[in-house]
Amino acid sequence: MNAQDRPKFGKGVKLHRGSDGRVMLLVPEGALVLNRVATVALELVDGERTIAEIAHAVVEQFEVEPERARGDLDVLFDRLTERGFVRRVPAAP
């Protein structure tokens, strides 16, 4: 995804916080349990925030280098996009 793309959940996909505090991405085929970084990133997915804005939030919360955060988020969003769980909303021209 491009840094200015705005990710949005695919049809039938949503975040769920269990009573035990675990956060899962509910998908049509089941559920994916998320780690803390993925949770922070996916809580910001709304079709409005850009990948760059989401990466900035991860950098601030976890005090990680921007390049590392962006690389990890690229992997996360690429995998979720390939499976249809996240859609790419292109940046406005």
Number of C-alpha atoms within 10 A of each C-alpha: 18 14 15 15 19 23 25 21 21 17 12 10 18 18 19 15 13 9 7 6 8 13 21 19 20 17 18 13 8 9 15 12 15 15 11 13 16 18 18 18 19 22 14 18 19 12 16 14 15 23 24 18 16 22 25 17 16 23 18 11 11 12 10 14 12 15 11 12 20 20 11 15 22 17 12 14 21 16 13 15 18 10 12 16 20 22 21 19 16 15 12 7 3
